[in-house]
Amino acid sequence: MKMNELREFTNEELEQKLHDLKEEIFNLRFQKSLNRLENQMRIKVVKKDIARILTLKTERQKSDTQE
């Protein structure tokens, strides 16, 4: 997911997306431990998406405190 797409989300939508991604990465790691993971690159993609959301949340928090 691109940053431009994430910027269009509300804070509540970002929280929900973050929750979903954390749940997905848990499941992916579980599958990996059982050697049932088909696409190992998906872990990397999900981790980057989580980082993007956390970065955006931090940006929004900083802009809220400066105003």
Secondary structure by P-SEA (a helix, b strand, c coil): ccaaaaaaccaaaaaaaaaaaaaaaaaaaaaaaaccccccaaaaaaaaaaaaaaaaaaaaaaaaaac
